[in-house]
Amino acid sequence: MAKKAAKKSPQRRPSTAVSTGEIPVVGAREDCPCGSGRRYKACHGREAAHAVQTLVHRPFEGLPGEADWVALRELVPAATAPLTLNAEARALAVGEVPSVTLATVLPLAWPALRRQDGSILIGLQTQSSSGDLSRDLADALELALATEPGTPVPARRTTPGGRRLQELLDLDAEFSPTVFTGFEFWLEDAEGAAGEVAASLERANASAIPTEKLSSVDSAFWCAAPDKNHLRWVMTVPEEQLLDALARLSTAGQSSLGQDTKLVGSFRAHGLTVPVWDLPSTMTAEDCEKPAAEFAERLADTLAALASAGAAPLNADERRTRANLVNRQVTLN
């Protein structure tokens, strides 16, 4: 019996090419709108998927106060910081924008909120959809600038290739966060809160861990946990150098912040390292100020010594201490 000829798949003919403008998103198995003749998932859909999956490890690099951005994103429950728009961002605004304020979190997890007076609140502790938190926040800011006053900004998937915060903010402006005990800063009239917003405010206030920012050193935050207090200090020193210095100080018994305190490990967050100390429950933020400043001096001296020509490498005890610090390190993102 003669074999049937194999059925050939119809040839996919390329459609009219799209030469200008953005390529619209279509179904994964549909023809790509660019006119290549390939399915979207094998053409421009692949680029879009890659853009979503690519992780920017230091999204706040280049912004003033990078370490404080990381702290407000990962460590601090309730805080705000004024932001200054550059000329490009101001040109995007619809109507008057009296102020733009970064907030750790907003009610109902809104990415942003445009108040009735036209001022804008941007939520920092939001879900990242692009892998680049700076781009996600910039997208929320742009949407807020175009939103009518008195309206929250809904969550949406960030468009690949959009602007980043570094392109919308004045990079010469100071970044000065203020830490709060609760989230009343959400509302112009906290006493008049009602409905879902009031319920969200109550839940947020009940769960907030008391936190204070030290004034004697940069980007160090005291917090009160149920059984003991902690100091979490976001540092911009490159991780490998910082771990070497911490290991040397710890081995020499110079890493504590006073009696019954202990350097217990570190976090890795958005490309920066965050050493953490356990503190007695009786030790306040004010009590940390002087020992933190003294530790900062010891750390600076140790880093300089390790970086100097002919510096002695870590000895066996210091290498063991360093390995222990690395083993206890936790990555937050």
FENQUI-V611263 format. One record per residue. N is the residue number from 1. RES is the residue in three letters. PHI is phi in whole degrees, 0 to 359 (999 if undefined). OMEGA is omega as a letter, one per 30 degrees, with the letter a starting at -180 (999 if undefined). Layout:
BEGIN
n=N res=RES phi=PHI omega=OMEGA
n=N res=RES phi=PHI omega=OMEGA
END
This chain:
BEGIN
n=1 res=MET phi=999 omega=a
n=2 res=ALA phi=291 omega=l
n=3 res=LYS phi=284 omega=l
n=4 res=LYS phi=288 omega=l
n=5 res=ALA phi=293 omega=l
n=6 res=ALA phi=298 omega=a
n=7 res=LYS phi=284 omega=a
n=8 res=LYS phi=275 omega=l
n=9 res=SER phi=287 omega=l
n=10 res=PRO phi=298 omega=l
n=11 res=GLN phi=291 omega=l
n=12 res=ARG phi=274 omega=a
n=13 res=ARG phi=269 omega=l
n=14 res=PRO phi=293 omega=l
n=15 res=SER phi=274 omega=l
n=16 res=THR phi=301 omega=a
n=17 res=ALA phi=291 omega=l
n=18 res=VAL phi=264 omega=a
n=19 res=SER phi=260 omega=a
n=20 res=THR phi=227 omega=l
n=21 res=GLY phi=81 omega=a
n=22 res=GLU phi=283 omega=l
n=23 res=ILE phi=278 omega=a
n=24 res=PRO phi=292 omega=l
n=25 res=VAL phi=276 omega=l
n=26 res=VAL phi=229 omega=l
n=27 res=GLY phi=298 omega=a
n=28 res=ALA phi=302 omega=a
n=29 res=ARG phi=264 omega=l
n=30 res=GLU phi=278 omega=l
n=31 res=ASP phi=298 omega=l
n=32 res=CYS phi=294 omega=a
n=33 res=PRO phi=296 omega=a
n=34 res=CYS phi=286 omega=l
n=35 res=GLY phi=91 omega=a
n=36 res=SER phi=286 omega=a
n=37 res=GLY phi=90 omega=l
n=38 res=ARG phi=267 omega=l
n=39 res=ARG phi=292 omega=a
n=40 res=TYR phi=301 omega=a
n=41 res=LYS phi=294 omega=l
n=42 res=ALA phi=263 omega=a
n=43 res=CYS phi=237 omega=a
n=44 res=HIS phi=289 omega=l
n=45 res=GLY phi=295 omega=l
n=46 res=ARG phi=294 omega=l
n=47 res=GLU phi=296 omega=a
n=48 res=ALA phi=295 omega=l
n=49 res=ALA phi=295 omega=l
n=50 res=HIS phi=295 omega=l
n=51 res=ALA phi=297 omega=l
n=52 res=VAL phi=289 omega=a
n=53 res=GLN phi=275 omega=a
n=54 res=THR phi=290 omega=a
n=55 res=LEU phi=262 omega=l
n=56 res=VAL phi=269 omega=a
n=57 res=HIS phi=286 omega=l
n=58 res=ARG phi=235 omega=a
n=59 res=PRO phi=295 omega=a
n=60 res=PHE phi=260 omega=l
n=61 res=GLU phi=298 omega=a
n=62 res=GLY phi=96 omega=l
n=63 res=LEU phi=273 omega=l
n=64 res=PRO phi=300 omega=l
n=65 res=GLY phi=71 omega=a
n=66 res=GLU phi=308 omega=a
n=67 res=ALA phi=295 omega=l
n=68 res=ASP phi=290 omega=l
n=69 res=TRP phi=301 omega=a
n=70 res=VAL phi=296 omega=a
n=71 res=ALA phi=297 omega=a
n=72 res=LEU phi=291 omega=l
n=73 res=ARG phi=286 omega=a
n=74 res=GLU phi=247 omega=a
n=75 res=LEU phi=241 omega=a
n=76 res=VAL phi=257 omega=a
n=77 res=PRO phi=291 omega=a
n=78 res=ALA phi=229 omega=l
n=79 res=ALA phi=198 omega=l
n=80 res=THR phi=224 omega=l
n=81 res=ALA phi=207 omega=l
n=82 res=PRO phi=291 omega=l
n=83 res=LEU phi=244 omega=l
n=84 res=THR phi=246 omega=a
n=85 res=LEU phi=283 omega=l
n=86 res=ASN phi=272 omega=a
n=87 res=ALA phi=297 omega=a
n=88 res=GLU phi=297 omega=l
n=89 res=ALA phi=290 omega=l
n=90 res=ARG phi=299 omega=l
n=91 res=ALA phi=291 omega=a
n=92 res=LEU phi=275 omega=a
n=93 res=ALA phi=288 omega=l
n=94 res=VAL phi=260 omega=a
n=95 res=GLY phi=82 omega=a
n=96 res=GLU phi=284 omega=l
n=97 res=VAL phi=238 omega=a
n=98 res=PRO phi=300 omega=a
n=99 res=SER phi=198 omega=l
n=100 res=VAL phi=233 omega=a
n=101 res=THR phi=232 omega=l
n=102 res=LEU phi=277 omega=l
n=103 res=ALA phi=234 omega=l
n=104 res=THR phi=302 omega=a
n=105 res=VAL phi=208 omega=l
n=106 res=LEU phi=242 omega=a
n=107 res=PRO phi=300 omega=l
n=108 res=LEU phi=59 omega=l
n=109 res=ALA phi=60 omega=l
n=110 res=TRP phi=299 omega=l
n=111 res=PRO phi=293 omega=a
n=112 res=ALA phi=199 omega=a
n=113 res=LEU phi=215 omega=l
n=114 res=ARG phi=254 omega=a
n=115 res=ARG phi=288 omega=a
n=116 res=GLN phi=299 omega=a
n=117 res=ASP phi=277 omega=l
n=118 res=GLY phi=95 omega=l
n=119 res=SER phi=290 omega=a
n=120 res=ILE phi=236 omega=l
n=121 res=LEU phi=247 omega=l
n=122 res=ILE phi=247 omega=l
n=123 res=GLY phi=274 omega=a
n=124 res=LEU phi=274 omega=a
n=125 res=GLN phi=271 omega=a
n=126 res=THR phi=244 omega=a
n=127 res=GLN phi=287 omega=l
n=128 res=SER phi=271 omega=a
n=129 res=SER phi=253 omega=a
n=130 res=SER phi=250 omega=a
n=131 res=GLY phi=87 omega=l
n=132 res=ASP phi=235 omega=a
n=133 res=LEU phi=299 omega=l
n=134 res=SER phi=298 omega=l
n=135 res=ARG phi=290 omega=l
n=136 res=ASP phi=297 omega=a
n=137 res=LEU phi=292 omega=l
n=138 res=ALA phi=295 omega=l
n=139 res=ASP phi=296 omega=l
n=140 res=ALA phi=296 omega=l
n=141 res=LEU phi=295 omega=l
n=142 res=GLU phi=299 omega=l
n=143 res=LEU phi=294 omega=l
n=144 res=ALA phi=294 omega=l
n=145 res=LEU phi=297 omega=a
n=146 res=ALA phi=262 omega=a
n=147 res=THR phi=270 omega=l
n=148 res=GLU phi=294 omega=l
n=149 res=PRO phi=305 omega=l
n=150 res=GLY phi=82 omega=a
n=151 res=THR phi=229 omega=l
n=152 res=PRO phi=284 omega=l
n=153 res=VAL phi=265 omega=a
n=154 res=PRO phi=285 omega=l
n=155 res=ALA phi=288 omega=l
n=156 res=ARG phi=207 omega=l
n=157 res=ARG phi=284 omega=a
n=158 res=THR phi=291 omega=l
n=159 res=THR phi=287 omega=l
n=160 res=PRO phi=302 omega=l
n=161 res=GLY phi=85 omega=l
n=162 res=GLY phi=286 omega=a
n=163 res=ARG phi=292 omega=l
n=164 res=ARG phi=248 omega=l
n=165 res=LEU phi=303 omega=a
n=166 res=GLN phi=298 omega=l
n=167 res=GLU phi=263 omega=a
n=168 res=LEU phi=243 omega=a
n=169 res=LEU phi=256 omega=l
n=170 res=ASP phi=286 omega=a
n=171 res=LEU phi=281 omega=l
n=172 res=ASP phi=263 omega=a
n=173 res=ALA phi=281 omega=l
n=174 res=GLU phi=288 omega=l
n=175 res=PHE phi=251 omega=a
n=176 res=SER phi=233 omega=a
n=177 res=PRO phi=284 omega=l
n=178 res=THR phi=240 omega=a
n=179 res=VAL phi=266 omega=a
n=180 res=PHE phi=241 omega=l
n=181 res=THR phi=273 omega=a
n=182 res=GLY phi=211 omega=a
n=183 res=PHE phi=250 omega=l
n=184 res=GLU phi=298 omega=l
n=185 res=PHE phi=295 omega=l
n=186 res=TRP phi=302 omega=a
n=187 res=LEU phi=241 omega=l
n=188 res=GLU phi=291 omega=l
n=189 res=ASP phi=229 omega=a
n=190 res=ALA phi=298 omega=a
n=191 res=GLU phi=290 omega=a
n=192 res=GLY phi=267 omega=a
n=193 res=ALA phi=295 omega=a
n=194 res=ALA phi=210 omega=l
n=195 res=GLY phi=65 omega=a
n=196 res=GLU phi=298 omega=a
n=197 res=VAL phi=295 omega=l
n=198 res=ALA phi=297 omega=l
n=199 res=ALA phi=294 omega=l
n=200 res=SER phi=295 omega=l
n=201 res=LEU phi=297 omega=a
n=202 res=GLU phi=296 omega=l
n=203 res=ARG phi=295 omega=a
n=204 res=ALA phi=295 omega=l
n=205 res=ASN phi=297 omega=a
n=206 res=ALA phi=290 omega=a
n=207 res=SER phi=262 omega=a
n=208 res=ALA phi=289 omega=l
n=209 res=ILE phi=276 omega=l
n=210 res=PRO phi=306 omega=a
n=211 res=THR phi=221 omega=l
n=212 res=GLU phi=223 omega=l
n=213 res=LYS phi=265 omega=l
n=214 res=LEU phi=288 omega=l
n=215 res=SER phi=257 omega=a
n=216 res=SER phi=279 omega=l
n=217 res=VAL phi=221 omega=a
n=218 res=ASP phi=275 omega=l
n=219 res=SER phi=58 omega=l
n=220 res=ALA phi=248 omega=a
n=221 res=PHE phi=230 omega=l
n=222 res=TRP phi=274 omega=l
n=223 res=CYS phi=217 omega=a
n=224 res=ALA phi=253 omega=l
n=225 res=ALA phi=269 omega=a
n=226 res=PRO phi=302 omega=a
n=227 res=ASP phi=258 omega=l
n=228 res=LYS phi=203 omega=l
n=229 res=ASN phi=266 omega=a
n=230 res=HIS phi=220 omega=l
n=231 res=LEU phi=240 omega=a
n=232 res=ARG phi=240 omega=a
n=233 res=TRP phi=235 omega=a
n=234 res=VAL phi=277 omega=a
n=235 res=MET phi=239 omega=a
n=236 res=THR phi=265 omega=l
n=237 res=VAL phi=298 omega=l
n=238 res=PRO phi=309 omega=a
n=239 res=GLU phi=305 omega=a
n=240 res=GLU phi=297 omega=l
n=241 res=GLN phi=294 omega=a
n=242 res=LEU phi=296 omega=l
n=243 res=LEU phi=296 omega=l
n=244 res=ASP phi=299 omega=a
n=245 res=ALA phi=293 omega=l
n=246 res=LEU phi=296 omega=l
n=247 res=ALA phi=295 omega=l
n=248 res=ARG phi=295 omega=l
n=249 res=LEU phi=295 omega=a
n=250 res=SER phi=296 omega=a
n=251 res=THR phi=297 omega=l
n=252 res=ALA phi=275 omega=a
n=253 res=GLY phi=72 omega=a
n=254 res=GLN phi=242 omega=a
n=255 res=SER phi=260 omega=a
n=256 res=SER phi=279 omega=l
n=257 res=LEU phi=247 omega=a
n=258 res=GLY phi=128 omega=a
n=259 res=GLN phi=299 omega=l
n=260 res=ASP phi=64 omega=l
n=261 res=THR phi=250 omega=a
n=262 res=LYS phi=205 omega=l
n=263 res=LEU phi=287 omega=a
n=264 res=VAL phi=254 omega=a
n=265 res=GLY phi=155 omega=a
n=266 res=SER phi=202 omega=l
n=267 res=PHE phi=258 omega=l
n=268 res=ARG phi=244 omega=a
n=269 res=ALA phi=221 omega=l
n=270 res=HIS phi=51 omega=l
n=271 res=GLY phi=85 omega=l
n=272 res=LEU phi=244 omega=a
n=273 res=THR phi=255 omega=a
n=274 res=VAL phi=235 omega=l
n=275 res=PRO phi=298 omega=a
n=276 res=VAL phi=232 omega=l
n=277 res=TRP phi=246 omega=l
n=278 res=ASP phi=279 omega=a
n=279 res=LEU phi=232 omega=l
n=280 res=PRO phi=298 omega=a
n=281 res=SER phi=295 omega=l
n=282 res=THR phi=270 omega=a
n=283 res=MET phi=274 omega=a
n=284 res=THR phi=269 omega=l
n=285 res=ALA phi=298 omega=l
n=286 res=GLU phi=297 omega=l
n=287 res=ASP phi=296 omega=a
n=288 res=CYS phi=277 omega=a
n=289 res=GLU phi=303 omega=a
n=290 res=LYS phi=293 omega=l
n=291 res=PRO phi=297 omega=l
n=292 res=ALA phi=293 omega=l
n=293 res=ALA phi=297 omega=l
n=294 res=GLU phi=293 omega=l
n=295 res=PHE phi=295 omega=l
n=296 res=ALA phi=301 omega=l
n=297 res=GLU phi=292 omega=l
n=298 res=ARG phi=297 omega=a
n=299 res=LEU phi=295 omega=a
n=300 res=ALA phi=299 omega=l
n=301 res=ASP phi=296 omega=a
n=302 res=THR phi=292 omega=l
n=303 res=LEU phi=299 omega=l
n=304 res=ALA phi=295 omega=l
n=305 res=ALA phi=295 omega=a
n=306 res=LEU phi=293 omega=a
n=307 res=ALA phi=273 omega=a
n=308 res=SER phi=285 omega=l
n=309 res=ALA phi=296 omega=l
n=310 res=GLY phi=77 omega=l
n=311 res=ALA phi=296 omega=l
n=312 res=ALA phi=289 omega=l
n=313 res=PRO phi=291 omega=l
n=314 res=LEU phi=299 omega=l
n=315 res=ASN phi=276 omega=a
n=316 res=ALA phi=299 omega=a
n=317 res=ASP phi=295 omega=l
n=318 res=GLU phi=292 omega=l
n=319 res=ARG phi=295 omega=l
n=320 res=ARG phi=294 omega=l
n=321 res=THR phi=297 omega=l
n=322 res=ARG phi=297 omega=l
n=323 res=ALA phi=299 omega=l
n=324 res=ASN phi=294 omega=l
n=325 res=LEU phi=297 omega=a
n=326 res=VAL phi=295 omega=a
n=327 res=ASN phi=296 omega=a
n=328 res=ARG phi=264 omega=a
n=329 res=GLN phi=284 omega=a
n=330 res=VAL phi=243 omega=l
n=331 res=THR phi=265 omega=a
n=332 res=LEU phi=271 omega=a
n=333 res=ASN phi=209 omega=999
END
